[in-house]
Amino acid sequence: MRILITGANGRLGGQLVQQLQHQHTITGIDLEATDSVLAVNITDKGAVDQVFDHVQPEMVLHCAALTNVDYCAENPDAALNSNAFGTQLIALACQRHEATLLYVSTNEVFDGSAKQPYLEYDRPQPANAYGYSKWVGEQVVRDLVAKHYIVRPSWLFAHGGHNFVQTILRLAAAGKSLRVVTNEIACPTYNNDLVTAIEQLIATECYGIYHLVNEGATSRYAFARQVLDLAGDSDVALEPISLAEYGRASRPPEYGALRNMAAARLGITLRPWQEALTAFMAVEGLLVS
Ligand SMILES: NC(=O)c1ccc[n+]([C@@H]2O[C@H](COP(=O)([O-])OP(=O)(O)OC[C@H]3O[C@@H](n4cnc5c(N)ncnc54)[C@H](OP(=O)(O)O)[C@@H]3O)[C@@H](O)[C@H]2O)c1
């Protein structure tokens, strides 16, 4: 299949390129060109239309986004420009080419007031600028492209990129004090597991909304504790703090846990996050034996 992947220099887009290129004809696009990635700004209609005319994709995996949630909070128009308008241009081009579109959204489309994990069918109510822009993206995809998947992950940890796991270990190694939030809860998700699940999902042609996260939910605090324990740093102290004490521009959902119900019905499940974290850290050489 001819597949166009947006955000191909990013954590998820980059790994999708790596994994799918053996089975499919892949073109990656991103803001910056590399040897294998074309420079296309998804908010530039001429550039988007041109790359679609050139590639003639049968499927588009749309991972490009402004993902810095604090920057989005301070620059809500920029968030909408990339995540909503850019997605609109991608969706319109898919419509014109009758291409299937898989849009990567986020758990931050929910406000976090739930008491149990959100289902695919729950009503989004974003509480911050990033979540709002991604939710607008979901709506343009639903409105414009008949054959679409909307995939919502959360708290990705990926090889080669900056993420929570590496940040915790770096601060611990530097002897910095570690203040970690106890009342922000979600599902840590291993980028490689998400890529495998997406690969399985696009083979089903069962279009719709999917929560693709490693199983189980945890707080930032307990996640950090698990990382330190696996790395043999159990003696490193963590100071529990609340979201309110952790000054940042964006307010994440307090309870952003997702439940994979729809994909599980298709036989697509992701292992528990603790197992995924152990596998990730083993590959990174961070596990104590
Ligand atoms: N990471 C997470 O924890 C997480 C959780 C839930 C959902 N998601 C969603 O998953 C998707 C992939 O996330 P990720 O972690 O792989 O993100 P990422 O590493 O930040 O990659 C996104 C890529 O898109 C590029 N991009 C931004 N604006 C663009 C534009 N206008 N035109 C073309 N390319 C553009 C970025 O370039 P620059 O780096 O130069 O800006 C970056 O290379 C995103 O849609 C995100 O919303 C991520």
The ligand as an SDF file (V2000), in Angstrom:
LIG
                    3D

 48 52  0  0  0  0  0  0  0  0999 V2000
    3.8760   12.1580   22.9760 N   0  0  0  0  0  0  0  0  0  0  0  0
    2.7880   11.8640   23.6800 C   0  0  0  0  0  0  0  0  0  0  0  0
    2.8690   11.5930   24.8850 O   0  0  0  0  0  0  0  0  0  0  0  0
    1.4350   11.8430   23.0090 C   0  0  0  0  0  0  0  0  0  0  0  0
    0.3150   11.4810   23.7830 C   0  0  0  0  0  0  0  0  0  0  0  0
   -0.9370   11.4590   23.1690 C   0  0  0  0  0  0  0  0  0  0  0  0
   -1.0720   11.7790   21.8410 C   0  0  0  0  0  0  0  0  0  0  0  0
    0.0100   12.1490   21.1060 N   0  0  0  0  0  0  0  0  0  0  0  0
   -0.1860   12.4810   19.6770 C   0  0  0  0  0  0  0  0  0  0  0  0
    0.5810   11.5670   18.9320 O   0  0  0  0  0  0  0  0  0  0  0  0
    1.0630   12.1840   17.7530 C   0  0  0  0  0  0  0  0  0  0  0  0
    2.5490   11.9450   17.6200 C   0  0  0  0  0  0  0  0  0  0  0  0
    3.1710   12.4740   18.7830 O   0  0  0  0  0  0  0  0  0  0  0  0
    4.7560   12.4810   18.9420 P   0  0  0  0  0  0  0  0  0  0  0  0
    5.0350   12.3190   20.3840 O   0  0  0  0  0  0  0  0  0  0  0  0
    5.3760   11.5770   17.9410 O   0  0  0  0  0  0  0  0  0  0  0  0
    5.0500   14.0020   18.5300 O   0  0  0  0  0  0  0  0  0  0  0  0
    6.4280   14.6720   18.1020 P   0  0  0  0  0  0  0  0  0  0  0  0
    7.5820   13.7980   18.4710 O   0  0  0  0  0  0  0  0  0  0  0  0
    6.3690   16.0760   18.6110 O   0  0  0  0  0  0  0  0  0  0  0  0
    6.3200   14.6660   16.5120 O   0  0  0  0  0  0  0  0  0  0  0  0
    5.4410   15.5200   15.8160 C   0  0  0  0  0  0  0  0  0  0  0  0
    6.1360   15.9420   14.5570 C   0  0  0  0  0  0  0  0  0  0  0  0
    5.2530   16.7910   13.8000 O   0  0  0  0  0  0  0  0  0  0  0  0
    6.0100   17.8920   13.3190 C   0  0  0  0  0  0  0  0  0  0  0  0
    5.1610   19.0330   13.0030 N   0  0  0  0  0  0  0  0  0  0  0  0
    4.6590   19.9570   13.8630 C   0  0  0  0  0  0  0  0  0  0  0  0
    3.9660   20.8790   13.1810 N   0  0  0  0  0  0  0  0  0  0  0  0
    4.0350   20.5380   11.8720 C   0  0  0  0  0  0  0  0  0  0  0  0
    3.5380   21.1260   10.6830 C   0  0  0  0  0  0  0  0  0  0  0  0
    2.8390   22.2620   10.7050 N   0  0  0  0  0  0  0  0  0  0  0  0
    3.7980   20.5170    9.5100 N   0  0  0  0  0  0  0  0  0  0  0  0
    4.5190   19.3730    9.4650 C   0  0  0  0  0  0  0  0  0  0  0  0
    5.0300   18.7660   10.5510 N   0  0  0  0  0  0  0  0  0  0  0  0
    4.7840   19.3500   11.7510 C   0  0  0  0  0  0  0  0  0  0  0  0
    6.9750   18.1810   14.4540 C   0  0  0  0  0  0  0  0  0  0  0  0
    8.0320   18.9990   14.0460 O   0  0  0  0  0  0  0  0  0  0  0  0
    8.7490   19.9460   15.1700 P   0  0  0  0  0  0  0  0  0  0  0  0
    9.3020   19.0070   16.2080 O   0  0  0  0  0  0  0  0  0  0  0  0
    9.7960   20.6660   14.3740 O   0  0  0  0  0  0  0  0  0  0  0  0
    7.6700   20.8270   15.7150 O   0  0  0  0  0  0  0  0  0  0  0  0
    7.4250   16.7780   14.8450 C   0  0  0  0  0  0  0  0  0  0  0  0
    8.4920   16.3010   14.0610 O   0  0  0  0  0  0  0  0  0  0  0  0
    0.6610   13.6520   17.8350 C   0  0  0  0  0  0  0  0  0  0  0  0
   -0.4720   13.8470   17.0140 O   0  0  0  0  0  0  0  0  0  0  0  0
    0.3000   13.8600   19.2900 C   0  0  0  0  0  0  0  0  0  0  0  0
   -0.6930   14.8400   19.4250 O   0  0  0  0  0  0  0  0  0  0  0  0
    1.2710   12.1780   21.6570 C   0  0  0  0  0  0  0  0  0  0  0  0
  1  2  1  0
  2  3  2  0
  2  4  1  0
  4  5  1  0
  4 48  2  0
  5  6  2  0
  6  7  1  0
  7  8  2  0
  8  9  1  0
  8 48  1  0
  9 10  1  0
  9 46  1  0
 10 11  1  0
 11 12  1  0
 11 44  1  0
 12 13  1  0
 13 14  1  0
 14 15  2  0
 14 16  1  0
 14 17  1  0
 17 18  1  0
 18 19  2  0
 18 20  1  0
 18 21  1  0
 21 22  1  0
 22 23  1  0
 23 24  1  0
 23 42  1  0
 24 25  1  0
 25 26  1  0
 25 36  1  0
 26 27  1  0
 26 35  1  0
 27 28  2  0
 28 29  1  0
 29 30  1  0
 29 35  2  0
 30 31  1  0
 30 32  2  0
 32 33  1  0
 33 34  2  0
 34 35  1  0
 36 37  1  0
 36 42  1  0
 37 38  1  0
 38 39  2  0
 38 40  1  0
 38 41  1  0
 42 43  1  0
 44 45  1  0
 44 46  1  0
 46 47  1  0
M  CHG  2   8   1  16  -1
M  END
$$$$
